[in-house]
Amino acid sequence: TFEIDGERVEAARENAVLSRADRKITFIHHDVTAYELASLPGKIDAAFIDPDWADEGTEHPYRFIGSATRPPSDKLLERVFAVTPNVTLVQPPLIDPAEFAGLPPHELERLYLGGAFELFCLHFGELANATGETEYKAR
């Protein structure tokens, strides 16, 4: 996992220990857009991408194509696909799902928390449970 924010790296490590996944995850404190992914030792089994939504006020347009996330979701997804087909990408709920139409086959999951639509998860490769639209509702 890549994280540019040191505090988030430590939080992720703590969560991995709690879930007993710490020996299965490599933590890299670095800007993923400035790192040569092909130079990573070993195979990348899967990637979970959760870019900063970069909300900059009420006029901020949420998009996937020409993404305003940090780093840009569309460019980041393309970059990660070069090293693994197994990807989950988290996106804000205000994006028009039609923007995902040109992507490889995927599961477009709408995640609801407490009854409110909170985000999209796009699952690709072995991380997709089904091709098409699904929902997950947590209380």
N, C-alpha and C positions, 0 to 999 in steps of 0.2 A: 504494500500500500504506500502511496505517495501522499505526503501532506506537507504543505509549505509552512503551516503554523505549528510551532513547537509544542504549544499547549495541547493542541488537538492530537498530535502524535502521542503524547503521554496518555491522554484520555483513551485513545484507541488501543494502546498497549494494555491499559488497565481493563478495558472491556474484553479484550482478547483473552486475558488471564482468567477473568470471571467465567468466560464461556469455554475455557479449556482449548482455545484455538491458537494460543500464542506460539506454539511450536510449528504451526502450519502457515503462519503469515510472516512475511518480511516487511519491516517498517522502514521506509526511507523518508528522511526529513529533507525534502528537496522540491523544487518547482518541477512538476512533471513535464511542462512544456519545454524546459531547458535541459532535459535529461535524455540521453540516447537509450531508449527502451531496449533496443536490440543488444545492448551491452550487458544487460542483466544476466547474472549467472543462473543457469537452469531454465526450466520451462515455466511460462506463466499459465497456470491452469484456468484462472478466471479473473475478471476485473470488476470491481464495484466502483462506479463513477458517480460522485455526488458533488458537482461543481457549485461554487457559491452563486446564488441566484442574483446577486449584485443589485438588489432593489435600490433604485436611486430616486424614489419619489413617486407620486401618484401618476405621473405621465410616463413612467418607465414601461416600455413595451416588452412583454415576455415573448420570446421567439425561440425556435430551435434552429431554423435556417438563418444564418447571420446572427447567431446567438449572442446575447448580451451577458451570458453567465461568465464567470471567471474561473478557470479558463473557458473559452467558448465551447459549448457542448458539442456542436456539430464537428468542429475541428478536433476536439479531444477524442470523440468517439471514433473518428476516422483513424487517428493515430493509434489508438488502443487496438482496433481491429487488425492492425498490422502485426500484432504479437499474440492475439488470442481471439477466437470467435465467441468465447463465452463471456458475455458482458451484461451487467445490469447498469442502467443509466437512470438516475433520479432527475426528474424535471418538475418545474413548478406547474400548478394546476391551471394556470391561466393561458397556457400555450394551446393553440388550435391543433388538435390531433391530426389534422390533414397534413401538417408539416412533417409528420413521421412517415408519410406514404412511400417515399423513395428508399427507405431503409431496407436492409435484408430482412427476411422473415423474422418476426418477433412476436412476443406477447406484450400487449399494451395493457398494463394493470393500473387501475385507478385505486388508490389507497385512501380509505376513509378512516378517520380517527374520531371517536365520539360523535359519529353521524355526519361530520363535515368532510368534504372532499379536500384532502391535504396535498396530494402530489401524484404524479405519474411515475411508474417504474416501467422502463422498457427492458425486457429480458431477451437476450439473444443466445443462440447456440444451445448448449446443454442446460443453461439456466432458465430457459423458457419451459413452462409447464404445458403451454398450448400456444398455437399460432392464432392470433386474433386478440380480441378484447376480453379482459377479465376484471374482476373487482376483488378487493380484500377489505373487509369491514371489521375494524377493531373497536371494541367498546371503550 
